[in-house]
Amino acid sequence: MKKIFFFLSLIIVFSCSENKISFPQEAEQEVVIDPLFACENGLADQYPCSGYDLMTYISLADLDLSNTDPANLSGCDSWGWTDPTNQKEYALVALNSGVSFVDITDTSKPIVVGFLPTATVNSSWRDVKVYNNYAFVVSEARDHGMQVLDLTKLRNITNPPQLLSANTTYTGFGSAHNIVINESKGYAYPVGTTRSGTYKGGPLFINIQDPLNPIDEGGFLNYSHDAQVVTYSGPDLEHNGKEILIGSNETEIVIVDVSDKSNPIRLSSISYNNVRYTHQGWFTDDMRYFLLGDELDEIRIGGNTRTIIFDFSDLDNPTFQSEYLGLTEAIDHNGYVKGNTFFLANYTAGVRMIDISNIANSSIQETGFFDTYPLGNTAAFEGAWNVYPYFESGNIVISDINSGLFVIKKSE
C-alpha cells in the first residue's frame, strides 16, 4: 500500500500596477512506499534482520521464462540499471537459465518485464553488468560468449513479461566466470575464461564504447577469478588518471596498469595469511583501502566470516592493514562499498552492512543485516550470492541462490 503525502502551497499574488496574477506552481509530492514486511523484533516475516525492511520478493519460478523445472532453478549474480529518461529502477537478476529484468520502481508492485535466456545451456554461474544503457552477460555455460542487450527495450514493453533476444552476442571467447566493466572508459573485462586460451583465464580487454560492436584489444596473462577496474583517483598521485585493474587471483591480489591495452604493466601483488581462495574485493571510495574476501577459508579453516583489509595508498607497494571477523561462520561472497558502508553478500547469513567510517584505525563493525536464508548461518554455498546497493532510492537488490530476488531498504 502507498501513502501519498501532498504538500501544496497555493500563493496567488496580485500586482496592482501590472494587474497580473501569479498562478501556483505544480504541487510537489512525496511518495512513501510501505515495506512488504517491516523489520520488527528482529524479523521481517520469517527473515532475521536488523535495521532493514523487506520491500518486495520474487521467487525464482516467477523470475524465469525458460520453462526450466522450478526444482532445477538457482539464482546467481545481480546488478541494477536506472533508466535515465524516467528514472525507473530495474533489478537485473541472473539465474542458471538466463537473466530476468524486474521493474522495482514501485516495490509494492514489482513487474517482471522481460527475460533473456542463456545463449547456450544452463549454468550455475552467470554474471551481468551495465554500460551506457546496455547489459553485458557472461556465463560459464559452454560457448556462451558475451550477450549484449539494449536495456531501453524495457521502456516499450506493454504486455510483460516478454522473452527477450540479445541485440548481439560477442563470441571472441567461450565461457567466462565473471565480467567487470570500467564505465568511465567503456571497457569490459571478462575474467575466468578458459585456462587453455592465450591468456590462461586472465582478464580480456574488450572495447565496448560502441556496445553493439565489441572490439578485442588483448588481455593479461594471469588467471583472475574476479576483479575491479577503476580510473584511479586515489592517494598514489603517480597513478592518478590511469586505468587500474585489481585482480582477485585465487592465491593473491594482482594490481595492473591497463591504460595501454597493448602493454599492460603489472605494478605489484600481495597475498596474506591462511590463503584458501582469493575471491573478490572492492576499493573504499577514496581508493586508499581494499576489502577482500577469501571464499574458502571459513569452510576449510573454520572461524567467523573474515574480511582482509589492505592499504593501497601506494599501488606499487600494497600492505596488509587488518582483518575483520563477522558475527557468523557463514562464507563471504561478493562485497561492495557505498560511502561508509560495506555491503557484504554473506551466503547463509544474508547481506551484512558494515560501517567502515573508522577503517583508518582498523575499527569497523556491523550495523545491520538482512538474512535471506533463515535456515542457519553455517559455512555452506547457499543463500545470498550478490548485493547491489547503488540505487538512488535506497532500494538494495539481493539475489539469493535458493529463493530469488529480495529488495530491501534501510528502516525509517
C-alpha positions in Angstrom: 0.0 0.0 0.0 1.2 3.5 -0.7 1.0 6.5 1.5 1.0 9.6 -0.6 1.5 12.9 1.0 0.8 16.1 -0.9 2.5 19.2 0.0 0.7 22.1 -1.7 1.4 25.7 -1.3 -1.0 27.9 -3.1 0.0 31.5 -3.4 -1.9 34.0 -5.5 -0.1 37.3 -5.8 -2.0 40.3 -7.2 0.0 43.1 -8.6 -2.0 46.4 -8.8 0.4 48.2 -11.0 0.7 45.4 -13.6 -2.7 43.7 -13.0 -1.1 40.3 -13.2 -1.8 37.1 -11.3 1.0 34.6 -10.4 -0.6 31.2 -10.6 0.5 28.3 -8.2 3.4 26.1 -9.2 2.7 22.4 -9.7 2.3 20.6 -6.4 5.2 18.7 -5.0 4.5 15.2 -3.9 6.5 12.7 -2.0 5.7 9.0 -2.4 6.3 6.8 0.5 6.1 3.0 -0.2 5.3 0.8 2.7 7.6 -2.3 3.1 6.2 -5.7 2.4 7.4 -6.7 5.8 9.0 -4.2 8.3 11.9 -5.4 10.4 10.3 -5.7 13.8 11.7 -7.5 16.8 14.5 -9.0 14.7 12.3 -10.4 12.0 10.8 -9.3 8.7 8.2 -12.0 8.2 10.4 -15.2 8.5 13.7 -13.4 7.8 16.1 -12.4 10.5 17.0 -8.7 10.2 18.4 -5.7 11.9 17.7 -2.2 10.6 16.5 -3.2 7.1 12.9 -3.8 5.8 11.8 -6.3 3.1 10.3 -4.2 0.3 9.5 -6.9 -2.1 10.3 -10.5 -3.0 10.0 -12.5 -6.3 10.6 -16.3 -6.5 13.0 -18.0 -8.9 10.0 -19.5 -10.7 8.4 -16.1 -11.2 11.7 -14.7 -12.5 12.2 -17.4 -15.1 10.6 -17.6 -18.5 12.7 -20.5 -19.9 10.4 -23.4 -18.9 13.1 -24.8 -16.7 11.7 -27.1 -14.0 11.4 -24.8 -10.9 13.1 -27.6 -8.9 16.2 -27.1 -11.1 16.4 -23.3 -10.9 19.0 -21.4 -9.0 20.0 -17.8 -8.6 23.4 -16.2 -9.0 24.6 -12.7 -9.8 22.6 -9.4 -9.9 23.1 -5.8 -10.9 21.0 -2.7 -11.4 20.0 -0.1 -14.0 18.2 3.2 -13.7 16.6 4.4 -16.9 17.9 7.9 -17.5 14.8 9.1 -19.2 12.2 8.3 -16.5 14.4 7.2 -13.5 12.7 3.8 -13.3 14.8 1.3 -11.4 15.4 -2.2 -12.7 16.9 -5.2 -10.9 18.9 -7.4 -13.3 18.8 -10.9 -11.7 20.9 -13.7 -13.1 19.6 -17.3 -12.9 21.2 -20.5 -14.1 18.7 -20.2 -17.1 19.2 -16.6 -18.1 18.7 -13.0 -16.8 15.4 -11.6 -15.5 14.7 -7.8 -15.7 12.4 -6.5 -13.0 11.0 -3.0 -12.6 11.3 -2.3 -8.9 10.5 1.4 -9.0 7.3 0.8 -7.1 8.3 -2.1 -4.8 4.7 -2.6 -3.8 4.0 -3.6 -7.5 7.2 -5.1 -8.9 7.0 -6.1 -12.5 9.0 -8.9 -14.2 9.4 -7.0 -17.5 11.5 -9.4 -19.6 13.8 -12.4 -19.6 16.9 -13.1 -21.6 17.6 -16.8 -21.9 21.0 -18.3 -21.8 22.9 -18.2 -25.1 23.6 -22.0 -24.9 22.9 -24.1 -21.9 22.0 -23.6 -18.3 24.8 -22.8 -15.9 25.0 -22.0 -12.2 27.5 -19.2 -12.9 26.1 -16.2 -14.8 27.1 -12.6 -14.4 25.7 -9.3 -15.6 27.0 -5.7 -15.7 25.8 -2.5 -17.3 27.4 0.1 -19.5 25.7 3.0 -21.4 22.2 1.5 -21.1 23.3 -1.9 -22.3 23.5 -5.1 -20.3 26.5 -7.4 -20.8 26.0 -11.1 -19.8 28.6 -13.8 -19.5 28.4 -17.4 -18.1 30.4 -20.5 -17.5 27.9 -22.2 -19.9 29.8 -23.8 -22.8 30.4 -21.4 -25.7 28.2 -18.8 -24.2 30.2 -15.7 -25.2 29.0 -12.2 -24.2 25.4 -11.3 -24.7 24.6 -7.6 -25.2 21.1 -6.3 -24.6 19.8 -2.8 -25.2 18.0 -2.0 -21.9 16.0 0.8 -23.4 13.9 -2.0 -24.9 12.3 -2.4 -21.5 10.6 1.0 -21.8 8.3 -0.1 -24.6 7.1 -3.4 -23.2 3.4 -3.0 -22.7 2.5 -6.6 -22.0 5.1 -8.0 -19.6 6.8 -10.3 -19.2 8.4 -10.7 -22.6 11.0 -13.1 -23.8 14.0 -11.1 -25.0 16.7 -11.6 -27.6 20.2 -10.2 -27.3 21.0 -7.4 -29.7 24.3 -9.1 -30.4 26.4 -11.9 -28.9 30.2 -11.4 -28.9 31.9 -14.8 -29.5 35.6 -13.8 -29.1 35.6 -16.1 -26.1 33.5 -19.0 -24.9 32.8 -19.2 -21.2 33.7 -16.7 -18.5 33.2 -16.8 -14.8 32.6 -13.1 -14.5 32.6 -9.7 -16.2 33.9 -6.4 -15.0 33.2 -3.0 -16.6 35.0 0.3 -16.2 32.2 2.6 -17.2 34.3 5.7 -17.3 36.4 4.2 -20.1 34.0 1.9 -21.9 35.9 -1.3 -21.5 34.7 -4.7 -20.4 37.0 -7.3 -18.8 35.7 -10.9 -18.8 37.6 -12.9 -16.3 37.9 -16.6 -15.5 37.7 -17.6 -19.2 39.2 -20.9 -20.4 42.7 -21.6 -18.9 43.7 -23.1 -22.2 43.4 -19.8 -24.1 46.1 -17.2 -24.9 45.7 -15.5 -21.5 45.0 -18.6 -19.4 41.9 -17.2 -17.8 43.3 -13.7 -17.3 41.2 -10.6 -17.9 40.4 -9.9 -21.5 40.3 -6.3 -22.8 37.2 -5.6 -24.8 36.4 -2.1 -26.1 32.6 -1.6 -25.7 32.4 2.1 -26.4 30.2 1.0 -29.3 28.2 -1.6 -27.3 26.9 -3.4 -30.3 30.4 -3.8 -31.9 32.7 -5.0 -29.2 36.4 -4.9 -30.2 39.1 -7.3 -28.9 42.1 -5.4 -27.6 44.1 -8.1 -25.9 44.4 -9.3 -22.4 46.6 -10.1 -19.4 48.3 -13.4 -18.8 47.3 -14.1 -15.1 44.2 -16.0 -14.1 41.6 -13.8 -12.4 38.5 -15.1 -10.7 37.1 -11.6 -10.2 38.4 -8.0 -10.5 37.7 -4.4 -10.1 38.8 -1.9 -12.7 38.8 1.9 -12.0 40.1 5.1 -13.4 42.3 5.8 -10.5 41.9 8.9 -8.4 43.4 7.9 -5.1 46.3 8.9 -2.8 49.0 7.5 -5.1 49.4 10.5 -7.3 51.9 8.8 -9.6 49.0 6.7 -11.0 46.2 9.3 -11.0 44.1 9.1 -14.2 45.4 5.7 -15.1 43.2 2.7 -15.6 44.0 0.2 -12.8 42.9 -3.4 -12.5 42.9 -5.2 -9.2 42.6 -8.9 -9.8 41.5 -11.4 -7.2 43.6 -14.3 -8.5 43.0 -17.4 -6.3 46.1 -17.1 -4.2 46.9 -13.3 -4.3 45.8 -9.9 -5.4 47.5 -8.5 -8.5 47.5 -4.8 -9.4 47.9 -4.0 -13.1 48.0 -0.7 -15.0 45.8 -1.5 -18.1 45.8 2.1 -19.5 47.7 0.9 -22.6 45.9 -2.3 -23.7 48.8 -3.3 -25.9 51.2 -3.1 -22.9 49.6 -3.8 -19.5 52.0 -3.3 -16.7 52.0 -5.4 -13.5 52.6 -2.9 -10.7 52.6 -5.3 -7.7 50.9 -8.2 -5.9 50.2 -9.2 -2.4 49.0 -12.2 -0.5 48.0 -12.8 3.1 47.9 -15.4 5.9 45.8 -18.5 5.6 45.0 -18.1 1.9 42.4 -20.6 0.6 40.8 -18.8 -2.3 41.3 -15.1 -3.1 37.8 -14.4 -4.4 36.6 -10.8 -4.7 37.3 -7.3 -3.3 36.4 -3.7 -3.6 38.0 -0.3 -3.1 36.9 2.2 -0.5 35.5 5.4 -2.1 38.8 7.2 -1.6 40.7 4.3 -3.1 43.0 4.1 -0.1 41.9 0.7 1.2 40.8 -2.5 -0.4 38.5 -5.0 1.3 38.9 -8.6 0.2 37.0 -11.8 0.7 38.6 -15.3 0.7 35.8 -17.7 -0.3 37.1 -20.9 1.2 38.8 -20.0 4.5 35.6 -20.3 6.6 34.8 -23.8 5.2 38.4 -25.1 5.2 39.9 -23.5 8.3 36.8 -22.5 10.3 36.1 -19.4 12.3 33.8 -16.5 11.6 33.5 -14.6 8.3 36.8 -13.0 7.5 37.4 -9.8 5.5 41.0 -8.9 4.8 41.8 -5.2 4.5 44.8 -3.8 2.6 46.3 -0.3 2.5 46.6 0.6 -1.2 47.8 4.1 -0.8 50.9 3.0 -2.7 49.9 0.8 -5.6 53.5 -0.3 -6.2 53.8 -1.4 -2.6 50.4 -2.5 -1.1 50.4 -3.6 2.5 48.3 -5.7 4.8 46.3 -3.5 7.3 43.9 -5.6 9.3 41.3 -8.3 9.4 37.6 -8.0 10.3 35.7 -11.0 11.7 32.0 -11.1 11.2 29.4 -12.3 13.7 28.6 -15.7 12.0 30.5 -18.6 10.5 29.0 -18.1 7.0 31.1 -17.8 3.9 31.6 -14.4 2.4 31.0 -13.9 -1.3 30.6 -10.5 -3.1 31.1 -7.2 -1.3 30.7 -3.6 -2.4 31.4 -0.2 -0.8 29.0 2.7 -0.9 30.1 5.7 1.2 31.0 4.5 4.7 29.1 1.2 4.4 30.5 -2.1 3.1 27.6 -4.3 1.8 28.6 -8.0 2.0 26.7 -10.8 0.4 27.4 -13.4 3.0 25.8 -16.6 1.7 23.8 -18.3 4.5 24.0 -15.1 6.7 22.3 -13.0 4.0 23.7 -9.5 3.5 25.6 -7.7 6.2 26.1 -3.9 6.4 29.4 -3.0 7.9 30.4 0.6 9.0 33.9 1.4 7.6 34.0 5.1 8.6 36.8 4.3 11.1 38.7 1.9 8.8 41.9 4.0 9.1 42.1 2.9 12.7 41.4 -0.7 11.9 38.0 -0.4 13.5 34.9 -1.5 11.6 31.7 -3.0 12.8 28.4 -4.5 11.6 25.5 -2.1 11.9 22.7 -4.0 10.2 21.8 -7.1 8.2 19.1 -8.9 6.3 19.2 -12.7 6.2 17.6 -14.2 3.1 18.4 -17.7 4.3 16.8 -18.3 7.7 17.7 -21.9 7.9 21.1 -21.2 9.6 24.4 -19.4 9.2 26.7 -22.4 8.6 29.6 -22.3 6.1 27.7 -23.5 3.1 27.2 -22.3 -0.5 23.5 -21.4 0.0 21.7 -18.1 0.3 22.8 -14.6 -0.8 25.0 -14.6 -3.8 25.2 -10.9 -4.6 24.0 -7.5 -3.4 23.6 -4.3 -5.4 23.4 -1.2 -3.2 23.7 1.7 -5.7 20.1 2.8 -6.4 19.5 6.5 -5.6 16.2 5.5 -4.0 17.9 3.4 -1.3 16.5 0.2 -2.7 19.0 -2.7 -2.3 18.9 -5.7 -4.5 19.8 -9.2 -3.2 20.0 -12.2 -5.4 19.6 -15.5 -3.5 20.7 -18.9 -4.8 17.8 -20.7 -3.3 15.0 -18.2 -3.3 15.3 -15.5 -6.0 15.1 -11.7 -5.7 14.8 -9.7 -2.5 14.6 -5.9 -2.4 15.3 -4.4 1.0 15.7 -0.8 2.3 17.0 0.8 5.4 14.3 1.1 8.0 12.8 4.5 8.6 
